[in-house]
Amino acid sequence: FGIGSEALDVGPDGRIAYADREGRLRIAESPNQAPIGAALTDDAVAAAALAPSESAAVVVFADDDEVGSVELVDLDDGARMPLAEGGANPGWLP
């Protein structure tokens, strides 16, 4: 998918979530062809997991060498729904 790209997850349907060389999230429908057009996110991502039954991914955004927010990203339109403000300071721990 290009020099500097990093695979993040492979979904049950064969789609591949990866970060391009600038760290932005992209989804490939096949391992044989990289997607064209704009990335799904403008912000750099640190990790991603594709949802098994919907067109979405849970994405951890990078924030200046720290783990940033955890968000649900709609793969069809790029809409983002925050799940946790900052992964480095998780609010769910006692």
Beta strands, then each sheet from edge to edge (+ up, - down):
strand 1: 6-10
strand 2: 16-19
strand 3: 25-28
strand 4: 45-50
strand 5: 56-63
strand 6: 66-74
strand 7: 80-84
sheet 1: 1+ 2- 3+
sheet 2: 4+ 5- 6+ 7-
end
